[in-house]
Amino acid sequence: MIAALCAAGAALAQSNYNHQRRSLFDSLRVRTCDIVFLGNSITDGCEWAELFDNRHIRNRGISGDRSDWLLERLDPIVAGHPKKVFLMIGTNDLAQGAAPAEVAANVLRLLDRFAAESPWTKVYVQSILPVNGEEFATGFGHLTQGAAIAETNRLLAELCDGRKKVFYIDVHAALTDEHGRLDKRYTNDGLHLLAAGYLVWKEVIKPYVR
C-alpha cells in the first residue's frame, strides 16, 4: 500500500514537472530565423549562442530531458518554424528502461512533426553520449550502457539516412576514447563537459551552424 502511494505521488510530481516544462516552452517564442538547440543537461549546460557568437541560437535544452518529454514540449517550437534544430538525446531514456528502438521511435515522431508542419526546418540529430562517472552509477543507473548506446546511435543514423532536411552528426566519435567512454580531457565527472569538450563539439557541428 505504501509503495503504491509513493509511486502515485512520484507520478503526480512528474506530471506537474512536465506541465511546468510545457508552460515554460509555450512562453518562449521561436522565430523562422532561429537555430534551436534541444536536448539534455549537456546541451542545457552550454551558452551555445555565445560559443558560436550567433544571436539567433535559442537553447531549449533542459537537464534530465528524455525523448518523450521533448515531444510534450514540441508544439511552440514546430509552430515557430525555426531555421534549424539541433537535437541531443541523452542516456536518460536508457537509464529509465527505454529500449533503443523506443528512443528511435520517439525521435521518428519528432522528425515526422517537422516534416509535416515545418518542412523547411533542417533537423540535425546528434549521437548519444555515454555516462561513465562512477559517482552517477547509483543515482542514475546508467554507468556505461555501451551496447545500448551503440545500438541507439545506429538506429538514429538509420532514421536520418535519406530523409530530406534531416542530418546525423556523430559527436560520440569526437568526444569518446577508444573504449567508448567520455574522454577525460573533455569531462571531469563522466557526464558534463569541460570547456575543452564544448570546443571539440563546436568544431564537429560548426559546418552546420550558419
BAZA-991540 format. One record per atom (N, C-alpha, C, O): x, y, z. Coordinates in steps of 0.001 Angstrom, whole numbers, padded with zeros to 6 digits, always signed. Layout:
<sites>
XYZ
...
</sites>
This chain:
<sites>
+000832-001208+000000
+000000+000000+000000
+000868+001260+000000
+000644+002190-000775
+001872+001266+000898
+002765+002430+000983
+003530+002609-000326
+003702+003723-000821
+003986+001470-000877
+004730+001542-002134
+003869+002109-003247
+004336+002897-004070
+002588+001696-003267
+001670+002197-004295
+001429+003688-004145
+001363+004414-005138
+001297+004146-002908
+001098+005575-002663
+002325+006380-003079
+002208+007460-003658
+003502+005837-002774
+004747+006521-003168
+004851+006617-004691
+005251+007645-005240
+004484+005526-005356
+004535+005514-006815
+003557+006525-007406
+003873+007227-008366
+002359+006585-006813
+001354+007543-007286
+001817+008976-007066
+001618+009846-007914
+002437+009207-005916
+002959+010538-005620
+004058+010942-006582
+004115+012088-007028
+004929+009998-006900
+006019+010271-007844
+005467+010576-009228
+005955+011470-009918
+004442+009820-009629
+003828+010050-010947
+003183+011427-011025
+003284+012112-012042
+002516+011832-009934
+001883+013157-009898
+002936+014259-009960
+002771+015250-010671
+004021+014075-009204
+005102+015066-009205
+005713+015193-010592
+006017+016296-011048
+005892+014038-011271
+006451+014064-012624
+005495+014755-013586
+005925+015506-014461
+004201+014505-013426
+003203+015144-014279
+003211+016657-014103
+003134+017402-015080
+003305+017110-012851
+003370+018546-012580
+004629+019163-013173
+004604+020269-013712
+005736+018422-013061
+007015+018890-013595
+006928+019049-015110
+007369+020058-015659
+006352+018039-015789
+006212+018102-017240
+005305+019252-017659
+005546+019905-018675
+004245+019499-016861
+003340+020618-017162
+004091+021946-017058
+003894+022842-017879
+004952+022068-016046
+005748+023286-015897
+006678+023459-017086
+006868+024576-017567
+007256+022373-017560
+008137+022426-018729
+007364+022917-019953
+007831+023794-020680
+006177+022343-020174
+005380+022757-021332
+004971+024226-021225
+004997+024956-022216
+004594+024656-020017
+004204+026054-019817
+005372+026982-020110
+005200+028042-020713
+006564+026574-019678
+007759+027376-019934
+007993+027515-021433
+008244+028613-021928
+007910+026407-022149
+008207+026455-023569
+007133+027159-024371
+007420+027760-025407
+005901+027090-023901
+004831+027822-024576
+005074+029327-024545
+004599+030056-025416
+005816+029789-023541
+006068+031220-023388
+007326+031677-024120
+007612+032873-024176
+008080+030728-024682
+009331+031064-025348
+009106+031114-026855
+008834+030094-027487
+009220+032278-027404
+008947+032456-028828
+010101+031941-029681
+011270+032193-029390
+009753+031220-030728
+010724+030752-031706
+010371+031387-033042
+009206+031433-033436
+011406+031880-033737
+011176+032577-034998
+011802+031806-036157
+012578+030874-035950
+011455+032206-037368
+011935+031500-038551
+013442+031637-038760
+014044+030828-039466
+014050+032646-038158
+015489+032837-038313
+016285+032116-037228
+017516+032151-037240
+015594+031459-036285
+016263+030881-035129
+016879+029513-035412
+016411+028754-036261
+017949+029228-034665
+018580+027909-034608
+018351+027397-033192
+018861+027974-032231
+017590+026321-033060
+017158+025844-031749
+017962+024615-031323
+018090+023651-032077
+018500+024667-030105
+019176+023510-029527
+018215+022840-028550
+017752+023460-027593
+017922+021570-028805
+017046+020781-027956
+017852+019652-027313
+018766+019110-027935
+017517+019297-026069
+018187+018130-025533
+018354+018106-024046
+017533+018639-023300
+019445+017470-023611
+019604+017115-022205
+020516+018088-021463
+020738+019213-021909
+021038+017637-020327
+021807+018527-019460
+023117+018979-020086
+023646+020022-019704
+023657+018219-021040
+024892+018658-021698
+024587+019862-022587
+025367+020813-022648
+023451+019812-023272
+023010+020962-024060
+022632+022124-023143
+022963+023279-023409
+021940+021793-022070
+021475+022803-021109
+022635+023561-020486
+022499+024734-020137
+023782+022893-020345
+024900+023490-019621
+025814+024370-020441
+026877+024760-019958
+025443+024695-021654
+026329+025495-022512
+025597+026704-023084
+024439+026607-023491
+026277+027829-023108
+025743+029033-023760
+026118+028969-025241
+027102+029566-025678
+025310+028231-025997
+025644+027989-027394
+025688+029273-028215
+026514+029397-029120
+024817+030221-027914
+024805+031476-028665
+026134+032204-028513
+026646+032786-029469
+026690+032166-027295
+027977+032807-027055
+029113+032000-027685
+030050+032569-028245
+029023+030674-027591
+030081+029829-028134
+030238+030029-029635
+031354+030042-030155
+029109+030183-030329
+029146+030368-031779
+029039+031834-032184
+029073+032154-033372
+028910+032730-031196
+028735+034147-031475
+027593+034346-032483
+027738+035030-033496
+026458+033721-032164
+025308+033742-033067
+024062+034058-032252
+023596+033224-031476
+023529+035246-032423
+022407+035706-031615
+021089+035020-031972
+020088+035203-031279
+021083+034232-033048
+019857+033541-033451
+019709+032166-032790
+018681+031510-032957
+020726+031726-032041
+020639+030431-031371
+019773+030541-030126
+019982+031417-029287
+018806+029651-030014
+017926+029577-028856
+018124+028221-028180
+017833+027180-028769
+018616+028237-026950
+018872+026990-026234
+017606+026536-025520
+017109+027223-024627
+017088+025383-025913
+015899+024818-025282
+016224+023484-024604
+015336+022662-024376
+017490+023280-024288
+017868+022082-023554
+017519+022235-022082
+017683+023312-021507
+017040+021163-021477
+016730+021172-020051
+017333+019927-019421
+017216+018834-019974
+017976+020082-018273
+018608+018963-017595
+017610+017849-017335
+016497+018088-016866
+018023+016632-017645
+017177+015473-017400
+016230+015136-018525
+015408+014232-018378
+016317+015836-019654
+015376+015597-020742
+015418+014158-021256
+016469+013520-021318
+014234+013679-021620
+014102+012416-022330
+013373+012702-023638
+012771+013762-023808
+013436+011756-024546
+012826+011989-025855
+011320+012192-025760
+010764+012990-026514
+010641+011482-024843
+009190+011671-024731
+008853+013030-024126
+007817+013609-024455
+009710+013549-023247
+009467+014887-022692
+009650+015959-023757
+008933+016960-023768
+010615+015748-024655
+010793+016702-025748
+009533+016750-026619
+009105+017820-027050
+008957+015593-026865
+007739+015543-027676
+006607+016336-027031
+005810+016960-027731
+006533+016314-025698
+005473+017030-024989
+005631+018550-025090
+004663+019290-024916
+006838+019008-025369
+007084+020452-025436
+007291+020949-026855
+007700+022093-027049
+007022+020131-027834
+007428+020436-029203
+006533+021455-029908
+006982+022115-030846
+005277+021597-029478
+004311+022429-030205
+004803+023837-030526
+004790+024225-031695
+005243+024631-029519
+005645+026003-029846
+006906+026076-030706
+007126+027060-031412
+007724+025040-030644
+008946+025037-031454
+008604+024774-032913
+009076+025484-033801
+007791+023765-033161
+007363+023473-034530
+006575+024644-035098
+006751+025013-036259
+005705+025227-034276
+004870+026344-034735
+005699+027566-035098
+005272+028384-035913
+006888+027702-034497
+007745+028839-034804
+008510+028696-036101
+009125+029656-036564
+008483+027501-036703
+009165+027226-037968
+010629+027680-037950
+011037+028484-038789
+011424+027168-036997
+012819+027610-036916
+013622+027187-038143
+013264+026248-038854
+014698+027897-038363
+015568+027601-039496
+016213+026229-039338
+016247+025435-040278
+016731+025956-038117
+017416+024694-037849
+017134+024247-036417
+016888+025063-035529
+017176+022927-036218
+017054+022353-034883
+018192+021356-034689
+018398+020470-035518
+018929+021506-033589
+019968+020550-033223
+019454+019731-032044
+019206+020269-030965
+019298+018432-032256
+018703+017548-031260
+019778+016694-030591
+020555+016021-031269
+019820+016725-029259
+020702+015862-028492
+019870+015069-027496
+019368+015618-026516
+019728+013772-027754
+019062+012874-026819
+020124+012279-025907
+021171+011837-026380
+019864+012265-024605
+020837+011714-023670
+020550+010281-023294
+019685+009634-023883
+021287+009782-022299
+021075+008412-021836
+019974+008331-020787
+019751+007266-020210
+019283+009440-020529
+018192+009408-019549
+017115+008405-019951
+016544+007728-019096
+016836+008309-021259
+015876+007317-021734
+016298+005917-021320
+015516+005163-020740
+017553+005578-021626
+018054+004233-021378
+018082+003924-019890
+017788+002802-019478
+018437+004926-019080
+018515+004727-017634
+017156+004424-017033
+017064+003751-016007
+016112+004912-017661
+014770+004716-017120
+014023+003606-017847
+012793+003550-017830
+014787+002726-018484
+014216+001492-019002
+013781+001486-020445
+013271+000471-020921
+013963+002586-021165
+013574+002606-022575
+014582+001807-023406
+015789+001889-023181
+014079+001049-024350
+014947+000307-025263
+015386+001229-026397
+014696+002205-026692
+016519+000940-027039
+016957+001765-028167
+015879+001977-029219
+015753+003073-029767
+015104+000945-029504
+014043+001070-030515
+012970+002060-030076
+012384+002752-030908
+012710+002128-028765
+011717+003076-028251
+012211+004506-028391
+011448+005398-028761
+013488+004726-028095
+014074+006058-028253
+014015+006474-029720
+013631+007598-030041
+014397+005565-030595
+014376+005870-032029
+012963+006173-032505
+012770+007049-033348
+011968+005458-031973
+010577+005696-032357
+010133+007096-031948
+009417+007760-032697
+010551+007552-030764
+010215+008902-030319
+010875+009958-031197
+010258+010967-031539
+012129+009721-031557
+012827+010667-032437
+012152+010699-033804
+012037+011762-034413
+011708+009546-034286
+010998+009498-035562
+009722+010324-035498
+009394+011029-036452
+008999+010247-034388
+007786+011060-034218
+008132+012540-034287
+007391+013328-034876
+009253+012918-033689
+009691+014315-033726
+010022+014731-035157
+009616+015804-035603
+010756+013886-035875
+011116+014205-037256
+009871+014312-038135
+009791+015170-039014
+008907+013436-037887
+007667+013472-038672
+006886+014761-038428
+006264+015299-039344
+006923+015252-037189
+006232+016513-036880
+006815+017650-037708
+006075+018429-038309
+008129+017742-037739
+008758+018819-038504
+008503+018645-039999
+008241+019615-040710
+008581+017406-040463
+008363+017154-041894
+006962+017567-042309
+006767+018079-043411
+005980+017348-041434
+004586+017644-041779
+004218+019099-041557
+003455+019671-042335
+004758+019713-040488
+004284+021037-040075
+005293+022163-040294
+004921+023336-040304
+006566+021811-040470
+007587+022829-040723
+008655+022235-041630
+009810+022100-041225
+008272+021877-042864
+009159+021108-043746
+010436+021825-044159
+011370+021192-044650
+010485+023147-043965
+011701+023869-044327
+012708+023892-043175
+013824+024379-043358
+012355+023391-042016
+013289+023324-040892
+014273+022170-041092
+013867+021032-041327
+015557+022471-040998
+016570+021418-041052
+016791+020881-039639
+016958+021655-038696
+016792+019562-039496
+016970+018931-038185
+018270+018137-038179
+018507+017301-039051
+019105+018412-037187
+020379+017730-037044
+020321+016854-035792
+020307+017367-034673
+020288+015542-035982
+020215+014593-034873
+021637+014212-034476
+022401+013696-035292
+021983+014468-033222
+023327+014171-032749
+023335+012861-031970
+022372+012532-031277
+024429+012119-032091
+024532+010818-031446
+024531+010945-029925
+024907+011979-029371
+024101+009870-029264
+024077+009821-027801
+025497+009759-027254
+026360+009080-027811
+025728+010473-026161
+026996+010389-025439
+026819+009515-024201
+025730+009470-023627
+027879+008820-023782
+027758+007935-022618
+027821+008685-021302
+028224+009847-021245
+027417+007999-020252
+027625+008456-018875
+028481+007401-018212
+028062+006248-018108
+029672+007764-017759
+030552+006745-017208
+031243+007152-015915
+032202+006499-015502
+030790+008190-015281
+031376+008553-013998
+030871+007636-012895
+029665+007410-012797
+031751+007108-012072
+031362+006177-011009
+030323+006790-010073
+029445+006092-009566
+030430+008103-009846
+029529+008753-008901
+028078+008786-009386
+027171+009069-008604
+027855+008496-010675
+026499+008515-011210
+025878+007122-011284
+024710+006979-011644
+026662+006088-010941
+026181+004718-011101
+024944+004453-010256
+023971+003879-010744
+024971+004865-008997
+023863+004582-008092
+022653+005464-008387
+021529+004973-008483
+022885+006744-008526
+021775+007674-008687
+021075+007584-010028
+019865+007795-010113
+021831+007270-011091
+021235+007294-012413
+021079+005907-013026
+020249+005715-013914
+021855+004955-012567
+021700+003596-013054
+022125+003384-014491
+021749+002385-015104
+022905+004306-015041
+023345+004129-016430
+024851+004371-016524
+025305+005328-017151
+025604+003491-015892
+027047+003696-015786
+027730+003745-017151
+028452+004700-017440
+027521+002761-017974
+028129+002794-019309
+027098+002519-020404
+026955+003308-021338
+026380+001394-020287
+025380+001007-021283
+025934+001118-022697
+025262+001595-023611
+027180+000664-022856
+027842+000803-024145
+027075+000189-025295
+026933+000812-026348
+026567-001047-025108
+025857-001726-026192
+024567-001002-026550
+024234-000864-027727
+023830-000532-025522
+022574+000174-025781
+022829+001503-026473
+022073+001902-027358
+023898+002190-026071
+024229+003464-026706
+024615+003244-028163
+024170+003976-029046
+025440+002240-028408
+025859+001938-029780
+024660+001589-030661
+024579+002033-031807
+023721+000786-030123
+022542+000402-030895
+021634+001603-031137
+021087+001762-032228
+021472+002453-030111
+020637+003651-030287
+021226+004557-031350
+020504+005060-032211
+022528+004768-031297
+023173+005618-032292
+023041+005031-033698
+022862+005769-034667
+023129+003718-033806
+022960+003076-035115
+021551+003330-035658
+021369+003637-036836
+020565+003194-034778
+019175+003414-035201
+018931+004885-035560
+018223+005183-036522
+019520+005800-034784
+019350+007227-035087
+019963+007573-036444
+019386+008336-037219
+021140+007003-036724
+021779+007242-038021
+020909+006710-039152
+020797+007342-040203
+020290+005542-038938
+019402+004971-039948
+018179+005852-040194
+017734+006012-041331
+017637+006425-039103
+016471+007301-039238
+016767+008488-040156
+015920+008912-040943
+017960+008999-040037
+018321+010214-040778
+018689+009928-042230
+018589+010804-043089
+019109+008715-042491
+019616+008371-043818
+018532+008524-044882
+017488+007874-044826
+018798+009383-045834
+017887+009543-046965
+016705+010459-046729
+015934+010710-047655
+016537+010977-045493
+015409+011877-045223
+015787+013300-045620
+016905+013746-045364
+014867+013996-046237
+015110+015376-046621
+015181+016260-045384
+014394+016098-044451
+016114+017186-045379
+016260+018184-044322
+016638+017573-042970
+016514+018247-041948
+017097+016316-042936
+017488+015664-041684
+018909+015127-041834
+019249+014495-042835
+019741+015396-040806
+021144+015022-040873
+021589+014407-039540
+021113+014800-038475
+022496+013451-039616
+023036+012791-038431
+024458+013289-038197
+025268+013317-039123
+024766+013687-036949
+026110+014163-036606
+026676+013280-035491
+026061+013150-034433
+027823+012685-035719
+028410+011746-034762
+029337+012470-033790
+030556+012465-033964
+028755+013091-032769
+029568+013737-031737
+030190+012689-030803
+031199+012955-030149
+029581+011500-030749
+030100+010411-029913
+031529+010066-030321
+032401+009907-029466
+031767+009950-031616
+033099+009593-032099
+034135+010652-031737
+035299+010329-031500
+033717+011908-031695
+034648+013005-031428
+034998+013146-029953
+036097+013587-029616
+034069+012774-029067
+034233+013076-027639
+034524+011862-026760
+034720+012009-025554
+034554+010674-027343
+034836+009481-026542
+036199+008901-026903
+036753+009175-027968
+036729+008081-025970
+038033+007452-026204
+037853+006125-026927
+036757+005797-027381
+038950+005358-027031
+038904+004105-027794
+037997+003051-027164
+037647+002063-027810
+037612+003264-025890
+036733+002326-025206
+035268+002792-025226
+034410+002159-024611
+034985+003878-025919
+033626+004384-025995
+033182+005153-024773
+031984+005352-024571
+034131+005595-023945
+033808+006364-022749
+034154+007828-022983
+035039+008143-023779
+033455+008723-022290
+033774+010143-022440
+035245+010373-022101
+035703+010027-021012
+035967+010952-023031
+037390+011202-022843
+037614+012145-021666
+036953+013178-021557
+038551+011787-020785
+038793+012583-019574
+039333+013973-019887
+039325+014848-019021
+039797+014184-021101
+040221+015538-021469
+039021+016463-021605
+039164+017685-021552
+037829+015880-021782
+036646+016675-022081
+035614+016694-020958
+034624+017418-021059
+035814+015923-019895
+034854+015899-018793
+035580+015627-017488
+036607+014948-017469
+035045+016159-016401
+035658+015880-015095
+034726+015092-014186
+035065+014822-013034
+033539+014716-014702
+032620+013972-013856
+031927+012827-014582
+031011+012208-014041
+032354+012548-015785
+031759+011454-016516
+030421+011772-017140
+029808+010895-017749
+029947+012998-017008
+028627+013357-017533
+028647+014708-018238
+028322+014796-019422
+029028+015759-017516
+029020+017102-018097
+030405+017448-018628
+031416+016923-018162
+030430+018325-019595
+031676+018586-020295
+032444+019761-019713
+031873+020694-019148
+033763+019682-019872
+034636+020824-019610
+034633+021727-020841
+034073+021376-021879
+035265+022889-020712
+035327+023820-021839
+035942+023148-023066
+035496+023376-024191
+036969+022320-022848
+037627+021639-023970
+036650+020737-024718
+036714+020616-025941
+035732+020097-023962
+034741+019239-024589
+033784+020017-025473
+033466+019595-026584
+033320+021175-024962
+032414+022001-025764
+033113+022546-027004
+032490+022685-028057
+034399+022854-026887
+035131+023369-028040
+035272+022306-029127
+035165+022614-030314
+035514+021052-028724
+035575+019973-029702
+034210+019774-030344
+034102+019631-031561
+033166+019766-029514
+031798+019633-030016
+031504+020753-031012
+030922+020517-032071
+031908+021959-030666
+031686+023105-031555
+032298+022859-032925
+031671+023136-033948
+033521+022339-032947
+034195+022113-034233
+033488+021058-035056
+033471+021133-036285
+032898+020062-034381
+032183+018998-035095
+030929+019544-035785
+030649+019205-036935
+030176+020395-035071
+028905+020866-035647
+029021+022224-036340
+028063+022705-036943
+030198+022833-036247
+030402+024162-036821
+029978+024268-038288
+029377+025271-038672
+030276+023256-039122
+029880+023383-040547
+028373+023493-040752
+027916+023956-041797
+027594+023061-039740
+026138+023048-039882
+025465+024256-039235
+024287+024514-039480
+026214+025005-038402
+025639+026169-037703
+025989+027419-038484
+027081+027966-038333
+025082+027866-039306
+025335+029065-040110
+024051+029874-040237
+024045+030925-040876
</sites>
